[in-house]
Amino acid sequence: MTATAAQARAELEAKTPKSREIAGDRSEILNSGLAANLEMPHAIFIERGDGSRVFDADDNEYIDTSVGFGLHMLGHNHPLINEAIKTRTDKGWMFGIHTTAQLGLATLLHEASPCAERVVFCNTGSEATMYAFRAARGFTGREKIALFDGFYHGAHDYGMWMTDPSSPRSAPTKLPMGHGIPSAIDDLMLLLPYQDASAFDLVRKHADELAMVFVEGVQSSNPQHCGEFLAELAEVCKSCGVLFGLDEVITGFRLALGGAQELFSVTPDIATYGKVLGGGLPIGAVTGRADLMNVFTGLAAERGVFSGGTFSGNPLTMAAGQAAVGHLKDNPEIYNRCNSEGDRLARSVNEFCSDRQIPVQVLNVGSMFHMFFQRQPINSMRDVQGKNAEAESAFYLHTLNSGVLVPGTQRAFLSAAHSTQDVDKLIDVFTDSLADVAAEGLFG
Ligand SMILES: Cc1ncc(COP(=O)(O)O)c(C=O)c1O
């Protein structure tokens, strides 16, 4: 049955009174920055999660395609992870001194990640990329790091840059993402065009000043197979003596046990991890070639760099991570299933859109996907046009009202807990919602 966006909004509003109350209560105290869905009537507060589902404060059930920004590869509240956390809390969970658990998770990471001869733990993906930049600078004695347009590597000052849309595609320049980013950093970062051969020329041209070229295993802003590009990039970096770094914060343990490195057969000098590695608790990790990672052995080492953090390698996270990664290692079929279900989801929605001439496309690599409200092909973020805000907000109202939660960032994921029936329902809800938006004439 077709419905308008206004009807979906009214229905959602009627069934989420507690969330509305909480939203009202917290508005003064808690700064925004919560990942909200586009144009919801008000923030929806989640009370609990189980498998592929989350339940809001009013006990409405949603199929969750956020799964904690992608980190619950096994779904919410997985019994093995839950058990590991409980067992750990019975014995105390934070000591500030090494525990054997660190070695356990480091060994799993070392076995899974082709480049991981050494491992340093920290607490977030942002910390991991910040340390990777520092290690590259310390090791090479050069200061510049090259990143690609459309990147996200975390919230530190070195990552808060975006492409100036008026700059040439083959030599993009950057703008700070918001205020508070020191302009001095501009000079320390070089922006490269993504999936574009002119990036290779820029790397060669700046080789003498570049410590590292750093790139996501798959850009979450633009998830598509990029193996050939990464392989050529790795070669170019090698040939001109620049370190090649891979950000596997999302792709690590998601696309395959060995992440993008395994999927695309590329081995970087250094790689960063987060998300899935921590089993749902805060984590980051830097891994890489032993000689390069040796900079982390302390300030006394030749070219030593500082790393540290109160909670780095804390036993609770290590226990959750070991449970999650251990299970993924023992059940490799999870990856085939999640990846093929992700492909089926994207293919089904894309076929529907092209049959109905609906200007929407889903990009995906395996179980990570992102929906774009435009017909024109996307090679990099430079190809993403302005949002069709009305159609998008209507679409997300319909999906939420139909019991499907898509994260506000639109970076969406399947997990091992998403059953075939869940994916069937996702396809139905996405296509029905698109049909509703089209019937209301919002695609223009
Ligand atoms: C590729 C990538 N790198 C780094 C980060 C930062 O990780 P965190 O949010 O844990 O700091 C993210 C976060 O989404 C990410 O997607």
PDBQT file of the ligand as one rigid body, heavy atoms in Angstrom, charges set to zero:
ROOT
HETATM    1  C1  LIG A 501      38.220   3.991   7.652  1.00  0.00    +0.000 C 
HETATM    2  C2  LIG A 501      38.096   4.568   9.032  1.00  0.00    +0.000 A 
HETATM    3  N1  LIG A 501      39.212   4.927   9.696  1.00  0.00    +0.000 NA
HETATM    4  C3  LIG A 501      39.155   5.414  10.945  1.00  0.00    +0.000 A 
HETATM    5  C4  LIG A 501      37.950   5.593  11.580  1.00  0.00    +0.000 A 
HETATM    6  C5  LIG A 501      37.905   6.151  12.961  1.00  0.00    +0.000 C 
HETATM    7  O1  LIG A 501      37.539   5.156  13.865  1.00  0.00    +0.000 OA
HETATM    8  P1  LIG A 501      36.904   5.555  15.280  1.00  0.00    +0.000 P 
HETATM    9  O2  LIG A 501      35.533   6.082  15.017  1.00  0.00    +0.000 OA
HETATM   10  O3  LIG A 501      36.913   4.267  16.052  1.00  0.00    +0.000 OA
HETATM   11  O4  LIG A 501      37.798   6.576  15.877  1.00  0.00    +0.000 OA
HETATM   12  C6  LIG A 501      36.768   5.238  10.925  1.00  0.00    +0.000 A 
HETATM   13  C7  LIG A 501      35.458   5.411  11.593  1.00  0.00    +0.000 C 
HETATM   14  O5  LIG A 501      34.420   5.142  11.065  1.00  0.00    +0.000 OA
HETATM   15  C8  LIG A 501      36.835   4.723   9.609  1.00  0.00    +0.000 A 
HETATM   16  O6  LIG A 501      35.734   4.411   8.922  1.00  0.00    +0.000 OA
ENDROOT
TORSDOF 0
